[in-house]
Amino acid sequence: MNSTIAAAVLAGFGTGLSLIVAIGAQNAFVLRQGVRRHAVLAVVAICAVSDAVLIALGVAGVGAVVTAWPAMLTAVGLAGGAFLLCYGFLAARRVLRPDPTAALTGGGPDAGSARRAVLTCLAMTWLNPHVYLDTVLLLGSLASDRGDLRWAFGAGAALASLGWFFALGFGARLLSGVLSRPRAWRVLDGLVAVTMLAMGAMLVAGA
């Protein structure tokens, strides 16, 4: 890999990381799954692969199609906002009515199946219009400015997504000792609730 390609990859990595690390519904969900050690690999893989697909679409120039069809983003925003509001209310209920066994086991009765975690993660990812704005439109337009190096830039952004979600999902288990206390789980669920409710309200209001 020559220095020009390496520079494009690093630029894409840095840009992608700056967009991904901001706290959001997807990151909050991955963090909670990681702490619970429940379907972590599946959740991380969905997030990373989905980002890679969307980034590739952006680099390929699909952003122009998305821009020309604003009704799609409106529909996605309404559906995603409603979903996040429901998930946020469930998290808020866990804060107000905590399960005393959840802190000790990392699960509790609402732990659910791997299938439920996968479906929730898919909804968190694909029903969030901000994902399309960040990956397809923003990263796609930045990549197009690099001409023949646009795919190297996109590859760097996809690597940033892969690294971040693996670090977040599998690194979250380091917090299991802290979260062995019920109060700590209530704080985590409170963070999830605030994030989901705020994002959901923003999506519905902006749709």
Secondary structure, 3 states (H helix, E strand, C coil): CCHHHHHHHHHHHHHHHHHHCCCCHHHHHHHHHHHHCCCHHHHHHHHHHHHHHHHHHHHCCCHHHHHCCHHHHHHHHHHHHHHHHHHHHHHHHHHHCCCCCHHHHCCCCCCCCHHHHHHHHHHHHHCCHHHHHHHHHHHHHHHHCCHHHHHHHHHHHHHHHHHHHHHHHHHHHHHCCHHHCHHHHHHHHHHHHHHHHHHHHHHHHHC
